[in-house]
Amino acid sequence: MKVVKNIGFLQNEVAKLKKNGKTIGFVPTMGYLHEGHLSLIRRARKDCRVVVVSIFVNPMQFGPREDFKRYPRDMNNDVSLCRMYTDILFLPNAKTMYSDDFLTTVEVSRIGDIFCGASRPAHFKGVTTVVNKLFNIVLPDVAYFGQKDVQQAIIIKQMVKDLNMPVKIKVLPIVREHDGLAMSSRNSYLNNREREEAIALYRALILAKQLVSKGTINCHVVISKIRSLIKKVKTARIDYIGIVNPKTLLPLKTITKEALVLLAVFIGKTRLIDNTIIRRR
Ligand code: AMP
């Protein structure tokens, strides 16, 4: 595994690989790697001749009062986790990614302004801008994202389509802890009690599935029932709960075929997100 910090150096490496017809699979991350990240990296390893992983805690996608400074980092562990599956580990720093005269951003409207975009106003602009830069540097054939950040995945697919970017986006399932909590680097912020209470997000999604399978298809009713379930947890504060079309993120009134249930909940000071797709036959 080559560890590369310099953008120009990586672009030279990529040019050589492309010239030799190698397919490049790319997994962008912010590090503090867990099984969720590794599922993407392993899949890239299966699909592609060359696997590039990036670790970059992107300052542009954090709001001024968010957790950029304290975001968990463990570079030594990340490097050793990547080693088995990765050909190139790209570790740029903020100065090289955003020079002092940096002026250009990429923004996806409407679907970037709702749910997480409403709670974190500059977040998706930061995400799409950095993913754009990373795609231009790595020139991947396939890029891998997690269903865990479903709105992010939908926004990136939209950007790739709208801007005719020559990359295939693959979205892989959410990897969960034994009790159902979606794996996340931010779970490390939770104390023991919060960790137990965080299971409320998963329980809410399971309840939504059960309600629909028993015939409750009115989204308003489903949302109010899962809201009550989460409210029973003292340290929980709901940011949003939505039931939407999984492709457009437009709200649904009733669940007829396919619906995406997505939610964001603060457990203490930690904001967690989770989602599930409900399919009716
Ligand atoms: P992050 O490091 O949080 O920016 O995540 C990097 C990539 O890993 C994103 O595409 C995430 O959606 C994905 N990811 C994070 N957590 C999980 C998980 N529990 N299961 C599957 N993919 C995940």
Residues whose N, C-alpha, C, O or C-beta is under 5 A from the ligand:
A	BS01	AMP	P28 T29 M30 G31 G36 H37 Y144 F145 G146 Q147 K148 D149 L172 P173 I174 V175 A182 M183 S184
